[in-house]
Amino acid sequence: MTLFRPCIDLHEGKVKQIVGGSLRDDGSGLRTNFESDRPAAEFAGLYRSDGLAGGHVIQLGPGNEEAARAALAAYPGGLQIGGGIGPGNALGWLAAGASHVIVTSHLFEGPDFRLDRLQAMSRLTGRSRLVVDLSCRRLPGNGWVVATNRWQTLTGYHLTPGNLDEVASYCDELLIHAADVEGQCQGIDEDLVRFLGGWAGCPITYAGGARSPEDLRLVDSLSGGLVDLTIGSALDLFGGLGGSYADCVAWNRGMR
């Protein structure tokens, strides 16, 4: 069964929901759907009290470490951490309470995927505590390619069953944002969800474009229940009008 996976996206130390791909180093073009005056730890405590496992904290740029550490402390073992993760800090984040570290950009050198870096990270953290983020953009015509550098840089690594098999042999889960629709609340990439469900070589969380908790039912159908879903901007928890966070909790509890 598809499950709802919660999120805490951090930008400049605050919980925000940002339109995917609008975050650049110089700050130009940033489109923010929501900014909370509640600390990250409060969201983490809510997820803990509602029994939501497997959520992620993503640090969008610098200035987020204090808030991220507070969130992990509020829900030790219940949240994954991503954003600037590499061999120099991965074990520190695990010690701080993260269930897993999420790695993306470290695995690429320019457009080239570095399998040796993935293998080294897997040895360092242990496969069971590593998540690989293969967030992607749709290619003209067909298919998807992994995008790094806050989804601005297209790599040469395509989402194919063979490439997913390669990565999955060294990690516990995959996290895949559909960057083209992330934060827009205009619908998920149904083709991508269907493709991921057809592969399903390891646990997968999909994020991007969800409009309401009803999309949990859609992802469950498209993926055969093999892909989980993160919903952010659409939820009332983040100022959205697409549906209630409480409905997502009820779905996970089987009260749908």
N, C-alpha and C positions, 0 to 999 in steps of 0.2 A: 504494500500500500504506500502510495505517495504520502510523505509527511511534510508538514510546514516546518521550515528551518528559520529561526529568527536571526536578525542581524543588528549590529551596531556599527554604523559607518561614522568614522571620526575625521573631522577636518578642523584644523586649528584648535584642537582640544575639545570641540563641541560635537554633539550628536547631530548629524545632518543627513539629509537625503539629497543627493546631487544627481543631475541628469548625466548619464554615462557618457564619457568621452569629452565632457566640457571642461574638465580640470586640466589646466596646463601650468607649467612652472611659473610663468609670469602672471598667472591669475586672470588673464584676459578670457572673456567669453564664458566665465563660470555661471552656470545656471543651477540655482539652489531651490529645490522644492520645499524644503522644510529645515528649520533649525530649532533645536529644543533648548529650553532653559533648564532642563533636568540633566543631571550628570549621567555619564555613561554607566556608573555603578548602579544607579537606580533602575535602568533598563535591564542590566544583568540580574539584579535581584528579582525583578518581575519574572524574567524567564525562568529563573531558578524556582520560584514559588509555584509557577505554572507547570513545572516538570518538562520544559522544552529543552531537549538535548541537541547537540550538533550545530548550534548556531555559530556565527562567526563575527569577530571584531576585525574591521578593516581600517588601517591607518592610511588615510589619504594625504600623504605628504608629511612634513615635519610638524613638531609641536603637539603630538598626540600620545606620547609615551606615558605620561602621568595618568591620563584618563583611561588608557588601555589597561594599565596595571591595576587601576582601581576596579575596572570591570571584571578582570580575571579574579581578583581577590574576592569580589562579591559572589562569584559563581565558580569556585575552583573545580577544574575538571569538566566544566560544562560548556566551555566556549573555545573555539579555535581562534588563532590570531594570525593576521596577515598584514602585509605592508612593510616593505623593506627588510624582509626576512632573508638571512643568509647564514653561512656557517659560523660567523662571528657572534651572532646573537641568538641563534635558534634554541640552544640549550637553556639560555637565560630566560627566554619566554616560557619554555616548558616548566622551568623551576618556579616561575611566577604564577603558575596555575593554569596555563593553557592545556587543553586536552591534546591539541595538535598545533603544529605550525604550518602555515600556508605559504608556499613558495612559488614565485612566478618569474620575475625579471632575472633573478640570479641564474636561472637555467638557460638563459640566452646570451649569446655574444653577438650583438647586432641582430641580424635576422636568423642567425644559426642556432639551432637547438644543441645544447651541450649535454649529451647523455652522461658524460663522466661527472659532471657537476651533480646531476640527479642521483647517480649512484653514490657519490660521496655524501650527499645530504641524507640519503636513506640509511647509510651506515652510521652516520652521526646521531640521528634522532631515533633510529629504528623505524622500520617501515610502518609500524602500527600507529606512529604518531606524526606522520607526514601526510599533508594534503597538497596536491599540485593544482594550481589554478591555471586552467587553459582557456581563459576568457577569450572571446573571439569576435571577429567581424565577418559578416557574410561577403562572399566574393561575387562579383558580377557573373551572372549565369547560374552557378551552383557551387555549393560547398562553403566551408568556413576556414579561416586562418587565424591562428593565435595572435593576439595583439598585446603588446607590453607597453611600458612607460605610460601608465594611466590610460591605456587603450589607444594611444596616439600612434604607436609604431607597429606596423604590420611585419610579422616575422615570415620566415619561409616554411613554418611548421603548420601543416594542414591537419584538420580534424579528420582522420581516417581511422577505420578499425585497427589497422596495423600500428599506427602511431599511438592510439589510445592503449592498445595492448602493451606497447613498449613502456609507456609511462606507468601504467597500472601495476606492472610487476615490481615497482619500487616504492609504491605509496599505498596508503589505506583508502583514500577517497580522492575524487576529483571535484573541484568547484569550477563551474563554467557560467560566466556572465555572457549573455548575448549583448554585447556593447552597443549595437545599433539601436536597440530598443530599451536599454537600461534607463530606468527613472522616468519613462514617458507615459506609463500607465495606459498604453494603447494596445495592449495585447502581447502575448508571449510569441516567440519564434516557434511556431508549431512544428515546422520541419525539423528544426534542431532538436526539440524534445523527442520527436518520433525517432530520429536518428540515434540519439543517445540511449533511448529505451531499447532499440534494436540491438545495440552493442552490449551495454550493461555488464561490462567485465569487472566492475567494482562499484561500490556506492558512489552516487553522483548527486550533487546539488546543483540545480539550474536556477539562475536568477536573471531577471530582465523582462520588463513590460507587463508584469502581472497587474490586472485591473481590479481584482477582488478575490475574496476567499473562494469563490466559485472556480477560479482557475486551478485550485487544488484538484477538483474533480476532473477538469480537462487534462491536466498533466498526468493524473492517475490513468485516465483512459488512453492517452496518446502513448505513454511509456509502459503500459502494462503494470503500473505501480512500482516501476523500478527506478524512477527518478524523483528526487525530492525537490521542493520548491521554496525559494525565499520570496517573500512579498514585503516590499518596503513602502515606497511612496504612496501606494494606494490605500494603506491602512489608516484608520483613525488614530492609531498610536503615533503616527508620524504626520498628523494633520491632513490625511487624505480623506476622500469622500467615497472611496470604492468599497468599503466594507469594514467590519470590525475585527480587531485583534482577537476578541473573545471568540468569534466564529472559528478562527484558525486554531485556537486552543481546543475548542470543542471537536473540531475535525480530528486532531491528533488523538483525542481521547475516545474516538470511535462514535461520537454522538452526532454524526453528520446526517 
